[in-house]
Amino acid sequence: MSNGDAATSPITVTADGGVRIVTLDRPEHGNAVNNTMHRAFSRLWDDLADDIDARAVVLTGAGSTFSVGGDLVEWLQNYVEDPVTSRLGMRDARRIVRDMIDFPLPIVAAVNGPAVGFGCSIAVLCDIVLISDRAFLADTHVASGLVAGDGGSVAWPLLMSLLKAKEYLFLGERIPAQVAVDIGLANRVVPHDDVKTEALALAHRLAALPPRALQDTKRALNLHLERAISGILEYGISAESECFRTPEHRAAIERFLPNDEK
């Protein structure tokens, strides 16, 4: 199965028995999220929840990268310069967080390379996170002049010390694979060449469990997260939206753009 035309879709969905493998599929751009991918990802979880044969999901990236974050050229053109697009994008961001938390099936992240910004946010929202020994996490919202509204501020304080969450969110520093495990952002480090294979094997183990018991246990556990974010997400999304057209955000984006794209 495929989410759209396999030749052009920025996200592909394939079936392996009862497991659905979701792949961020822009490898030539480091699986950077553009407007098309963001919109598709926000609608993905309803479609998967309606798949009566699905029992578990693996989320990964094509090539050697999970996702390097936002596509800077398209971000500057659409989110920074077009208030309508930015408003729709933040609506989708809110939907992504809520839908991943509400999604009934277990989600296993196979973090096969750098997971930055958007990539980091969605990896940590999964239920079990396997991370390649060559990968790292980084939430760079603040460093790019944005509030970490749909990122680390939502879930990280429930997964690690509040002080550590502040340090990594304020500075946007890379979190190496083993450190991510040590502080609670990932479950275990896996050799790079094995991370997708191990994630798929784990997803099949989950898919073989009694579905009602597994899904309701996930729901009970995620109620902690859902109740914790009820006010945080709305504030964070609103505050992040207000940052899009600030001079410091535009300056941060332009620092990373090639000269011919500015």
C-alpha atoms as an extended CHARMM CRD file, in Angstrom:
* protein
*
       262  EXT
         1         1  MET       CA              0.0000000000        0.0000000000        0.0000000000  PROA      1               0.0000000000
         2         2  SER       CA              1.1070000000        3.5860000000       -0.5070000000  PROA      2               0.0000000000
         3         3  ASN       CA              0.0740000000        6.9760000000        0.7480000000  PROA      3               0.0000000000
         4         4  GLY       CA             -0.4200000000        8.6070000000       -2.6540000000  PROA      4               0.0000000000
         5         5  ASP       CA              1.7480000000        8.1510000000       -5.7540000000  PROA      5               0.0000000000
         6         6  ALA       CA              4.8600000000        6.2800000000       -4.6270000000  PROA      6               0.0000000000
         7         7  ALA       CA              6.9330000000        8.2180000000       -7.1660000000  PROA      7               0.0000000000
         8         8  THR       CA              6.0060000000       11.6050000000       -5.7970000000  PROA      8               0.0000000000
         9         9  SER       CA              4.5980000000       11.1960000000       -2.2810000000  PROA      9               0.0000000000
        10        10  PRO       CA              6.7940000000       12.5710000000        0.5260000000  PROA      10              0.0000000000
        11        11  ILE       CA              5.4810000000        9.7840000000        2.7920000000  PROA      11              0.0000000000
        12        12  THR       CA              5.1420000000        6.1330000000        1.8400000000  PROA      12              0.0000000000
        13        13  VAL       CA              3.1950000000        3.4800000000        3.7210000000  PROA      13              0.0000000000
        14        14  THR       CA              3.9130000000       -0.1960000000        3.1110000000  PROA      14              0.0000000000
        15        15  ALA       CA              2.4670000000       -3.3140000000        4.7100000000  PROA      15              0.0000000000
        16        16  ASP       CA              4.3780000000       -6.1970000000        6.2680000000  PROA      16              0.0000000000
        17        17  GLY       CA              1.6620000000       -8.4660000000        7.6120000000  PROA      17              0.0000000000
        18        18  GLY       CA             -0.0880000000       -6.5560000000       10.3840000000  PROA      18              0.0000000000
        19        19  VAL       CA              2.6630000000       -3.9130000000       10.5420000000  PROA      19              0.0000000000
        20        20  ARG       CA              2.4870000000       -0.6570000000        8.5970000000  PROA      20              0.0000000000
        21        21  ILE       CA              5.8600000000        0.9130000000        7.7800000000  PROA      21              0.0000000000
        22        22  VAL       CA              5.6230000000        4.6980000000        7.4560000000  PROA      22              0.0000000000
        23        23  THR       CA              8.6410000000        6.2410000000        5.7450000000  PROA      23              0.0000000000
        24        24  LEU       CA              9.4400000000        9.9300000000        5.4690000000  PROA      24              0.0000000000
        25        25  ASP       CA             10.5290000000        9.8560000000        1.8610000000  PROA      25              0.0000000000
        26        26  ARG       CA             12.5030000000       12.8960000000        0.7190000000  PROA      26              0.0000000000
        27        27  PRO       CA             15.9950000000       11.4010000000        1.1030000000  PROA      27              0.0000000000
        28        28  GLU       CA             17.6090000000       13.8680000000       -1.3080000000  PROA      28              0.0000000000
        29        29  HSD       CA             16.5820000000       16.6240000000        1.1380000000  PROA      29              0.0000000000
        30        30  GLY       CA             17.3880000000       14.7520000000        4.3430000000  PROA      30              0.0000000000
        31        31  ASN       CA             13.6480000000       14.0180000000        4.6770000000  PROA      31              0.0000000000
        32        32  ALA       CA             13.1020000000       17.6810000000        5.4680000000  PROA      32              0.0000000000
        33        33  VAL       CA              9.4430000000       18.4500000000        6.0120000000  PROA      33              0.0000000000
        34        34  ASN       CA              7.8830000000       20.6940000000        3.3900000000  PROA      34              0.0000000000
        35        35  ASN       CA              4.2750000000       21.8340000000        3.2550000000  PROA      35              0.0000000000
        36        36  THR       CA              3.1670000000       18.7440000000        1.3310000000  PROA      36              0.0000000000
        37        37  MET       CA              4.7730000000       16.3200000000        3.7820000000  PROA      37              0.0000000000
        38        38  HSD       CA              3.4550000000       18.2060000000        6.8060000000  PROA      38              0.0000000000
        39        39  ARG       CA             -0.0840000000       18.1320000000        5.4480000000  PROA      39              0.0000000000
        40        40  ALA       CA              0.1680000000       14.4420000000        4.5420000000  PROA      40              0.0000000000
        41        41  PHE       CA              1.5850000000       13.5450000000        7.9540000000  PROA      41              0.0000000000
        42        42  SER       CA             -1.2590000000       15.3440000000        9.7140000000  PROA      42              0.0000000000
        43        43  ARG       CA             -3.7940000000       13.1810000000        7.8560000000  PROA      43              0.0000000000
        44        44  LEU       CA             -1.8720000000        9.9370000000        8.0530000000  PROA      44              0.0000000000
        45        45  TRP       CA             -2.9830000000        8.7880000000       11.4910000000  PROA      45              0.0000000000
        46        46  ASP       CA             -6.7110000000        8.8130000000       10.7810000000  PROA      46              0.0000000000
        47        47  ASP       CA             -6.1130000000        6.6840000000        7.6960000000  PROA      47              0.0000000000
        48        48  LEU       CA             -3.9860000000        4.1890000000        9.6120000000  PROA      48              0.0000000000
        49        49  ALA       CA             -6.5140000000        4.0050000000       12.4420000000  PROA      49              0.0000000000
        50        50  ASP       CA             -9.1590000000        3.0490000000        9.8520000000  PROA      50              0.0000000000
        51        51  ASP       CA             -7.0000000000        0.1820000000        8.5440000000  PROA      51              0.0000000000
        52        52  ILE       CA             -8.7450000000       -2.8040000000       10.1450000000  PROA      52              0.0000000000
        53        53  ASP       CA             -5.8410000000       -5.1610000000        9.3810000000  PROA      53              0.0000000000
        54        54  ALA       CA             -3.1390000000       -2.9940000000       10.9580000000  PROA      54              0.0000000000
        55        55  ARG       CA             -1.8160000000       -3.9140000000       14.3990000000  PROA      55              0.0000000000
        56        56  ALA       CA              1.3570000000       -1.8260000000       14.7760000000  PROA      56              0.0000000000
        57        57  VAL       CA              3.3200000000        0.9080000000       12.9940000000  PROA      57              0.0000000000
        58        58  VAL       CA              7.0130000000        1.5370000000       12.3330000000  PROA      58              0.0000000000
        59        59  LEU       CA              8.0070000000        5.1550000000       11.6410000000  PROA      59              0.0000000000
        60        60  THR       CA             11.3520000000        5.7910000000        9.9470000000  PROA      60              0.0000000000
        61        61  GLY       CA             13.1470000000        7.8660000000        7.3200000000  PROA      61              0.0000000000
        62        62  ALA       CA             14.3670000000        6.9920000000        3.8350000000  PROA      62              0.0000000000
        63        63  GLY       CA             18.1100000000        6.7770000000        3.3430000000  PROA      63              0.0000000000
        64        64  SER       CA             20.4200000000        7.5230000000        6.2610000000  PROA      64              0.0000000000
        65        65  THR       CA             18.4140000000       10.3490000000        7.8560000000  PROA      65              0.0000000000
        66        66  PHE       CA             15.2430000000       10.3110000000        9.9410000000  PROA      66              0.0000000000
        67        67  SER       CA             14.4270000000       14.0010000000        9.2960000000  PROA      67              0.0000000000
        68        68  VAL       CA             16.5810000000       17.1060000000        9.4290000000  PROA      68              0.0000000000
        69        69  GLY       CA             13.5390000000       19.2760000000       10.2670000000  PROA      69              0.0000000000
        70        70  GLY       CA             11.8840000000       21.9740000000        8.1890000000  PROA      70              0.0000000000
        71        71  ASP       CA             12.6340000000       22.6390000000        4.5330000000  PROA      71              0.0000000000
        72        72  LEU       CA             14.1290000000       26.0990000000        4.9620000000  PROA      72              0.0000000000
        73        73  VAL       CA             13.4190000000       27.4480000000        1.4830000000  PROA      73              0.0000000000
        74        74  GLU       CA              9.7630000000       26.4860000000        1.5590000000  PROA      74              0.0000000000
        75        75  TRP       CA              9.4820000000       27.5060000000        5.2140000000  PROA      75              0.0000000000
        76        76  LEU       CA             10.7010000000       31.0250000000        4.4260000000  PROA      76              0.0000000000
        77        77  GLN       CA              8.4250000000       31.3420000000        1.4010000000  PROA      77              0.0000000000
        78        78  ASN       CA              5.2900000000       29.9270000000        3.0110000000  PROA      78              0.0000000000
        79        79  TYR       CA              5.3020000000       30.0710000000        6.7940000000  PROA      79              0.0000000000
        80        80  VAL       CA              7.2660000000       33.2770000000        7.2500000000  PROA      80              0.0000000000
        81        81  GLU       CA              5.8310000000       35.2590000000        4.3430000000  PROA      81              0.0000000000
        82        82  ASP       CA              2.2940000000       33.8500000000        4.0310000000  PROA      82              0.0000000000
        83        83  PRO       CA              0.0920000000       34.1700000000        7.1500000000  PROA      83              0.0000000000
        84        84  VAL       CA             -2.6190000000       31.8990000000        5.6840000000  PROA      84              0.0000000000
        85        85  THR       CA             -0.1770000000       29.0540000000        5.1000000000  PROA      85              0.0000000000
        86        86  SER       CA              1.3750000000       29.5020000000        8.5280000000  PROA      86              0.0000000000
        87        87  ARG       CA             -2.0350000000       29.3850000000       10.1940000000  PROA      87              0.0000000000
        88        88  LEU       CA             -2.9520000000       26.1780000000        8.3650000000  PROA      88              0.0000000000
        89        89  GLY       CA              0.4430000000       24.7060000000        9.1560000000  PROA      89              0.0000000000
        90        90  MET       CA              0.0640000000       25.3090000000       12.8750000000  PROA      90              0.0000000000
        91        91  ARG       CA             -3.4150000000       23.8000000000       12.7520000000  PROA      91              0.0000000000
        92        92  ASP       CA             -1.8270000000       20.6990000000       11.2550000000  PROA      92              0.0000000000
        93        93  ALA       CA              0.9350000000       20.7750000000       13.8860000000  PROA      93              0.0000000000
        94        94  ARG       CA             -1.6720000000       20.7030000000       16.6460000000  PROA      94              0.0000000000
        95        95  ARG       CA             -3.4400000000       17.8450000000       14.8860000000  PROA      95              0.0000000000
        96        96  ILE       CA             -0.2290000000       15.8190000000       14.5220000000  PROA      96              0.0000000000
        97        97  VAL       CA              0.5300000000       15.9450000000       18.2470000000  PROA      97              0.0000000000
        98        98  ARG       CA             -2.9980000000       15.0830000000       19.2960000000  PROA      98              0.0000000000
        99        99  ASP       CA             -3.4610000000       12.3560000000       16.6700000000  PROA      99              0.0000000000
       100       100  MET       CA             -0.1790000000       10.6320000000       17.5320000000  PROA      100             0.0000000000
       101       101  ILE       CA             -1.1210000000       10.6190000000       21.2190000000  PROA      101             0.0000000000
       102       102  ASP       CA             -4.6490000000        9.3620000000       20.4660000000  PROA      102             0.0000000000
       103       103  PHE       CA             -3.5740000000        6.8030000000       17.8510000000  PROA      103             0.0000000000
       104       104  PRO       CA             -4.6850000000        3.3820000000       19.1190000000  PROA      104             0.0000000000
       105       105  LEU       CA             -1.9140000000        1.1720000000       17.7040000000  PROA      105             0.0000000000
       106       106  PRO       CA              1.6520000000        1.0170000000       19.0640000000  PROA      106             0.0000000000
       107       107  ILE       CA              4.1600000000        3.1270000000       17.0990000000  PROA      107             0.0000000000
       108       108  VAL       CA              7.8210000000        2.0930000000       17.0040000000  PROA      108             0.0000000000
       109       109  ALA       CA             10.2750000000        4.7500000000       15.8590000000  PROA      109             0.0000000000
       110       110  ALA       CA             13.3220000000        3.5370000000       13.9260000000  PROA      110             0.0000000000
       111       111  VAL       CA             15.4850000000        6.6500000000       14.2090000000  PROA      111             0.0000000000
       112       112  ASN       CA             17.9590000000        5.7780000000       11.4860000000  PROA      112             0.0000000000
       113       113  GLY       CA             19.8090000000        9.0890000000       11.4310000000  PROA      113             0.0000000000
       114       114  PRO       CA             19.6040000000       12.6940000000       12.6290000000  PROA      114             0.0000000000
       115       115  ALA       CA             16.1670000000       13.6450000000       13.9790000000  PROA      115             0.0000000000
       116       116  VAL       CA             16.0230000000       17.4340000000       14.2040000000  PROA      116             0.0000000000
       117       117  GLY       CA             13.1220000000       19.8330000000       14.8140000000  PROA      117             0.0000000000
       118       118  PHE       CA             10.0240000000       18.2030000000       13.3310000000  PROA      118             0.0000000000
       119       119  GLY       CA             11.8860000000       14.8820000000       13.1240000000  PROA      119             0.0000000000
       120       120  CYS       CA             12.7830000000       15.0170000000       16.7950000000  PROA      120             0.0000000000
       121       121  SER       CA              9.2460000000       15.9500000000       17.8160000000  PROA      121             0.0000000000
       122       122  ILE       CA              7.5440000000       13.0710000000       16.0200000000  PROA      122             0.0000000000
       123       123  ALA       CA             10.1720000000       10.5070000000       17.0360000000  PROA      123             0.0000000000
       124       124  VAL       CA              9.6760000000       11.2360000000       20.7220000000  PROA      124             0.0000000000
       125       125  LEU       CA              5.8790000000       11.0720000000       20.3650000000  PROA      125             0.0000000000
       126       126  CYS       CA              6.1820000000        7.4010000000       19.3530000000  PROA      126             0.0000000000
       127       127  ASP       CA              5.5700000000        4.6570000000       21.9130000000  PROA      127             0.0000000000
       128       128  ILE       CA              8.9500000000        2.9250000000       21.6450000000  PROA      128             0.0000000000
       129       129  VAL       CA             12.0280000000        4.6410000000       20.2060000000  PROA      129             0.0000000000
       130       130  LEU       CA             14.9690000000        2.6890000000       18.7750000000  PROA      130             0.0000000000
       131       131  ILE       CA             17.8510000000        4.9530000000       17.7660000000  PROA      131             0.0000000000
       132       132  SER       CA             20.8120000000        4.2310000000       15.5220000000  PROA      132             0.0000000000
       133       133  ASP       CA             24.2580000000        4.5280000000       17.0680000000  PROA      133             0.0000000000
       134       134  ARG       CA             24.9820000000        7.0990000000       14.3400000000  PROA      134             0.0000000000
       135       135  ALA       CA             21.8970000000        9.2120000000       15.0680000000  PROA      135             0.0000000000
       136       136  PHE       CA             21.1640000000       12.1240000000       17.3690000000  PROA      136             0.0000000000
       137       137  LEU       CA             18.1390000000       14.1450000000       18.4690000000  PROA      137             0.0000000000
       138       138  ALA       CA             17.9210000000       17.9440000000       18.5520000000  PROA      138             0.0000000000
       139       139  ASP       CA             15.0430000000       20.3470000000       19.1410000000  PROA      139             0.0000000000
       140       140  THR       CA             16.2450000000       23.5560000000       17.5040000000  PROA      140             0.0000000000
       141       141  HSD       CA             13.1070000000       25.6830000000       17.8150000000  PROA      141             0.0000000000
       142       142  VAL       CA             14.5690000000       28.2550000000       20.2000000000  PROA      142             0.0000000000
       143       143  ALA       CA             17.8670000000       28.4370000000       18.3190000000  PROA      143             0.0000000000
       144       144  SER       CA             15.8980000000       29.3210000000       15.1640000000  PROA      144             0.0000000000
       145       145  GLY       CA             13.8590000000       32.0130000000       16.8900000000  PROA      145             0.0000000000
       146       146  LEU       CA             10.7310000000       29.9280000000       17.5690000000  PROA      146             0.0000000000
       147       147  VAL       CA              8.8980000000       28.7530000000       20.6630000000  PROA      147             0.0000000000
       148       148  ALA       CA              9.1490000000       24.9640000000       21.0140000000  PROA      148             0.0000000000
       149       149  GLY       CA              5.3630000000       24.8930000000       20.9320000000  PROA      149             0.0000000000
       150       150  ASP       CA              4.7240000000       21.5340000000       19.2780000000  PROA      150             0.0000000000
       151       151  GLY       CA              8.1220000000       20.1140000000       20.1680000000  PROA      151             0.0000000000
       152       152  GLY       CA              9.9970000000       19.3420000000       23.3250000000  PROA      152             0.0000000000
       153       153  SER       CA              8.0000000000       21.5870000000       25.6430000000  PROA      153             0.0000000000
       154       154  VAL       CA              4.9790000000       19.2910000000       25.1810000000  PROA      154             0.0000000000
       155       155  ALA       CA              6.3400000000       15.8850000000       26.1520000000  PROA      155             0.0000000000
       156       156  TRP       CA              9.9290000000       16.1500000000       27.3360000000  PROA      156             0.0000000000
       157       157  PRO       CA              9.2220000000       17.1920000000       30.9550000000  PROA      157             0.0000000000
       158       158  LEU       CA              7.2390000000       13.9370000000       31.3480000000  PROA      158             0.0000000000
       159       159  LEU       CA             10.1350000000       11.8670000000       30.0290000000  PROA      159             0.0000000000
       160       160  MET       CA             13.1330000000       13.4240000000       31.7590000000  PROA      160             0.0000000000
       161       161  SER       CA             14.1380000000       15.9590000000       34.3610000000  PROA      161             0.0000000000
       162       162  LEU       CA             12.6650000000       19.4260000000       33.8640000000  PROA      162             0.0000000000
       163       163  LEU       CA             16.1490000000       20.9010000000       34.2430000000  PROA      163             0.0000000000
       164       164  LYS       CA             17.5310000000       18.6880000000       31.4700000000  PROA      164             0.0000000000
       165       165  ALA       CA             14.5590000000       19.5520000000       29.2490000000  PROA      165             0.0000000000
       166       166  LYS       CA             15.2870000000       23.2450000000       29.7300000000  PROA      166             0.0000000000
       167       167  GLU       CA             18.9800000000       22.8100000000       28.9580000000  PROA      167             0.0000000000
       168       168  TYR       CA             18.4450000000       20.9450000000       25.7040000000  PROA      168             0.0000000000
       169       169  LEU       CA             15.5100000000       23.0700000000       24.5370000000  PROA      169             0.0000000000
       170       170  PHE       CA             17.1430000000       26.4090000000       25.3590000000  PROA      170             0.0000000000
       171       171  LEU       CA             20.4450000000       25.5420000000       23.6690000000  PROA      171             0.0000000000
       172       172  GLY       CA             19.1800000000       23.2580000000       20.8810000000  PROA      172             0.0000000000
       173       173  GLU       CA             22.2380000000       21.0460000000       21.2720000000  PROA      173             0.0000000000
       174       174  ARG       CA             22.5740000000       17.6210000000       19.7290000000  PROA      174             0.0000000000
       175       175  ILE       CA             21.6290000000       14.7460000000       22.0080000000  PROA      175             0.0000000000
       176       176  PRO       CA             23.7510000000       11.7080000000       21.0530000000  PROA      176             0.0000000000
       177       177  ALA       CA             22.0350000000        8.3350000000       20.8600000000  PROA      177             0.0000000000
       178       178  GLN       CA             23.2540000000        6.9460000000       24.1870000000  PROA      178             0.0000000000
       179       179  VAL       CA             22.5040000000       10.2000000000       25.9940000000  PROA      179             0.0000000000
       180       180  ALA       CA             18.9850000000       10.1360000000       24.5380000000  PROA      180             0.0000000000
       181       181  VAL       CA             18.5080000000        6.6960000000       26.1090000000  PROA      181             0.0000000000
       182       182  ASP       CA             20.0670000000        7.7560000000       29.4150000000  PROA      182             0.0000000000
       183       183  ILE       CA             17.7650000000       10.7630000000       29.8430000000  PROA      183             0.0000000000
       184       184  GLY       CA             14.5910000000        9.0100000000       28.6820000000  PROA      184             0.0000000000
       185       185  LEU       CA             14.0380000000       10.1910000000       25.0840000000  PROA      185             0.0000000000
       186       186  ALA       CA             14.7520000000        6.7790000000       23.5380000000  PROA      186             0.0000000000
       187       187  ASN       CA             14.4940000000        3.1620000000       24.6260000000  PROA      187             0.0000000000
       188       188  ARG       CA             17.7200000000        1.7180000000       23.3000000000  PROA      188             0.0000000000
       189       189  VAL       CA             20.6210000000        2.2580000000       20.9180000000  PROA      189             0.0000000000
       190       190  VAL       CA             20.8280000000       -0.1360000000       17.9710000000  PROA      190             0.0000000000
       191       191  PRO       CA             23.6740000000       -0.6240000000       15.4660000000  PROA      191             0.0000000000
       192       192  HSD       CA             22.9520000000        1.5690000000       12.4890000000  PROA      192             0.0000000000
       193       193  ASP       CA             22.5450000000       -1.2250000000        9.9560000000  PROA      193             0.0000000000
       194       194  ASP       CA             20.0770000000       -3.0590000000       12.2260000000  PROA      194             0.0000000000
       195       195  VAL       CA             17.7850000000       -0.2780000000       13.4350000000  PROA      195             0.0000000000
       196       196  LYS       CA             15.0100000000       -0.7360000000       10.8640000000  PROA      196             0.0000000000
       197       197  THR       CA             15.1640000000       -4.5300000000       11.0850000000  PROA      197             0.0000000000
       198       198  GLU       CA             14.9500000000       -4.4820000000       14.8740000000  PROA      198             0.0000000000
       199       199  ALA       CA             12.1200000000       -1.9500000000       14.8230000000  PROA      199             0.0000000000
       200       200  LEU       CA             10.1550000000       -4.1380000000       12.4130000000  PROA      200             0.0000000000
       201       201  ALA       CA             10.7640000000       -7.2450000000       14.5420000000  PROA      201             0.0000000000
       202       202  LEU       CA              9.6090000000       -5.3800000000       17.6460000000  PROA      202             0.0000000000
       203       203  ALA       CA              6.5180000000       -4.1110000000       15.8260000000  PROA      203             0.0000000000
       204       204  HSD       CA              5.6440000000       -7.6850000000       14.8510000000  PROA      204             0.0000000000
       205       205  ARG       CA              5.9670000000       -8.7560000000       18.4940000000  PROA      205             0.0000000000
       206       206  LEU       CA              3.5570000000       -5.9820000000       19.4420000000  PROA      206             0.0000000000
       207       207  ALA       CA              1.2230000000       -6.8740000000       16.5760000000  PROA      207             0.0000000000
       208       208  ALA       CA              0.9870000000      -10.4440000000       17.9070000000  PROA      208             0.0000000000
       209       209  LEU       CA             -0.2340000000       -9.3570000000       21.3490000000  PROA      209             0.0000000000
       210       210  PRO       CA             -3.9640000000       -9.3310000000       22.2310000000  PROA      210             0.0000000000
       211       211  PRO       CA             -5.0380000000       -6.1140000000       20.4740000000  PROA      211             0.0000000000
       212       212  ARG       CA             -7.6820000000       -4.9150000000       22.9130000000  PROA      212             0.0000000000
       213       213  ALA       CA             -5.4230000000       -5.3400000000       25.9340000000  PROA      213             0.0000000000
       214       214  LEU       CA             -2.4820000000       -3.6450000000       24.2150000000  PROA      214             0.0000000000
       215       215  GLN       CA             -4.4540000000       -0.7460000000       22.7900000000  PROA      215             0.0000000000
       216       216  ASP       CA             -6.3290000000        0.0140000000       26.0010000000  PROA      216             0.0000000000
       217       217  THR       CA             -3.0750000000       -0.1570000000       27.9880000000  PROA      217             0.0000000000
       218       218  LYS       CA             -1.5340000000        2.3490000000       25.5780000000  PROA      218             0.0000000000
       219       219  ARG       CA             -4.6060000000        4.5380000000       25.9700000000  PROA      219             0.0000000000
       220       220  ALA       CA             -4.4010000000        4.4280000000       29.7640000000  PROA      220             0.0000000000
       221       221  LEU       CA             -0.7240000000        5.3740000000       29.6920000000  PROA      221             0.0000000000
       222       222  ASN       CA             -1.2000000000        8.1570000000       27.1560000000  PROA      222             0.0000000000
       223       223  LEU       CA             -3.9390000000        9.7300000000       29.2620000000  PROA      223             0.0000000000
       224       224  HSD       CA             -1.1040000000       11.0000000000       31.4690000000  PROA      224             0.0000000000
       225       225  LEU       CA              0.3840000000       12.7310000000       28.4400000000  PROA      225             0.0000000000
       226       226  GLU       CA             -2.9620000000       13.9350000000       27.1060000000  PROA      226             0.0000000000
       227       227  ARG       CA             -3.9350000000       15.5760000000       30.3880000000  PROA      227             0.0000000000
       228       228  ALA       CA             -0.5200000000       17.1380000000       30.7970000000  PROA      228             0.0000000000
       229       229  ILE       CA             -0.5560000000       18.7880000000       27.3560000000  PROA      229             0.0000000000
       230       230  SER       CA             -4.1670000000       20.0160000000       27.3730000000  PROA      230             0.0000000000
       231       231  GLY       CA             -3.1570000000       23.6070000000       28.1070000000  PROA      231             0.0000000000
       232       232  ILE       CA              0.5160000000       23.4510000000       27.1420000000  PROA      232             0.0000000000
       233       233  LEU       CA             -0.0580000000       22.6010000000       23.4830000000  PROA      233             0.0000000000
       234       234  GLU       CA             -2.5470000000       25.4100000000       22.8690000000  PROA      234             0.0000000000
       235       235  TYR       CA             -0.2760000000       27.9800000000       24.4740000000  PROA      235             0.0000000000
       236       236  GLY       CA              2.7910000000       26.6440000000       22.6910000000  PROA      236             0.0000000000
       237       237  ILE       CA              1.1750000000       26.6200000000       19.2360000000  PROA      237             0.0000000000
       238       238  SER       CA             -0.1330000000       30.1760000000       19.6650000000  PROA      238             0.0000000000
       239       239  ALA       CA              3.2100000000       31.4500000000       20.9340000000  PROA      239             0.0000000000
       240       240  GLU       CA              5.1130000000       29.6960000000       18.1610000000  PROA      240             0.0000000000
       241       241  SER       CA              2.8100000000       31.1890000000       15.5100000000  PROA      241             0.0000000000
       242       242  GLU       CA              3.5710000000       34.6820000000       16.7720000000  PROA      242             0.0000000000
       243       243  CYS       CA              7.2940000000       34.0910000000       16.2170000000  PROA      243             0.0000000000
       244       244  PHE       CA              7.0830000000       33.3800000000       12.4940000000  PROA      244             0.0000000000
       245       245  ARG       CA              7.3850000000       36.9690000000       11.3600000000  PROA      245             0.0000000000
       246       246  THR       CA              9.8380000000       38.2070000000       13.9700000000  PROA      246             0.0000000000
       247       247  PRO       CA             13.1500000000       39.6030000000       12.6660000000  PROA      247             0.0000000000
       248       248  GLU       CA             15.1640000000       37.1270000000       14.7530000000  PROA      248             0.0000000000
       249       249  HSD       CA             13.3860000000       34.1150000000       13.2260000000  PROA      249             0.0000000000
       250       250  ARG       CA             13.8590000000       35.3580000000        9.6750000000  PROA      250             0.0000000000
       251       251  ALA       CA             17.5190000000       36.1120000000       10.3960000000  PROA      251             0.0000000000
       252       252  ALA       CA             18.0210000000       32.6280000000       11.8460000000  PROA      252             0.0000000000
       253       253  ILE       CA             16.4900000000       30.9870000000        8.7600000000  PROA      253             0.0000000000
       254       254  GLU       CA             18.4520000000       33.1300000000        6.3220000000  PROA      254             0.0000000000
       255       255  ARG       CA             21.7430000000       32.2150000000        8.0010000000  PROA      255             0.0000000000
       256       256  PHE       CA             21.2690000000       28.6620000000        6.7640000000  PROA      256             0.0000000000
       257       257  LEU       CA             19.9750000000       29.4210000000        3.2590000000  PROA      257             0.0000000000
       258       258  PRO       CA             22.2210000000       29.3290000000        0.1740000000  PROA      258             0.0000000000
       259       259  ASN       CA             22.8720000000       32.8300000000       -1.1540000000  PROA      259             0.0000000000
       260       260  ASP       CA             20.7470000000       32.2470000000       -4.2720000000  PROA      260             0.0000000000
       261       261  GLU       CA             17.7120000000       31.3340000000       -2.1240000000  PROA      261             0.0000000000
       262       262  LYS       CA             17.6610000000       34.4550000000        0.0730000000  PROA      262             0.0000000000
